[in-house]
Amino acid sequence: GAGVSQTPSNKVTEKGKYVELRCDPISGHTALYWYRQSLGQGPEFLIYFQGTGAADDSGLPNDRFFAVRPEGSVSTLKIQRTERGDSAVYLCASSLTPGAYNEQFFGPGTRLTVL
Amino acid sequence: AQRVTQPEKLLSVFKGAPVELKCNYSYSGSPELFWYVQYSRQRLQLLLRHISRESIKGFTADLNKGETSFHLKKPFAQEEDSAMYYCALRDDKIIFGKGTRLHILP
């Protein structure tokens, strides 16, 4: 079946603009995760959803970042007033349920460049 | 604090030579540890997890709680092993190390 998909694959924006990044998880996966990978770093956790609710948003760097998953499937990561430091690859992953025993499957990522 | 440390950014190994990618962790409790791999132009994928005690593509990793290590090993490197390798710690979210780029020399 289809894996996790993310759109767009690349996004270039100007400082101060608003962007939305979309994630389509594997069908039936209840847990969805967002990570951010800056150049030369490993992925860093941002937020995860169990169903429609954010179960842990402790990784969101500040209140410019927000994510939703209104129907428990597709998720959108929203970044307001983008800054050059937001430039990174944003990864989405999904798993059947939360918990360490369930493999997280990763999408290809969205490369965000803030000029 | 939970932390994963991969001390080597780049490891170059000749084809046929043994490989060891180092990983140390800091975690209060019993950790769930993993190795992820990202081949060129492919997405991040799970390589192996310590609870499975399995060998994948010839790689193994043993959890050493005394040394808080989870080093990845392979006795004979192959060219197709060239990739980025991330050691990771997980409860619900995953905590990744910074990664080691493994370059297999012909």
Interface residues (C-beta under 8 A of the other chain):
Chain A: G3 A31 Y33 Y35 G40 Q41 G42 P43 E44 F45 Y48 A55 D56 G59 L91 P98 G99 A100 Y101 E103 Q104 F105 F106 G107 P108 G109
Chain B: V4 Q6 K9 E32 R43 L44 Q45 L46 I51 Y86 A88 R90 D91 D92 K93 I94 I95 F96 G97 K98 G99
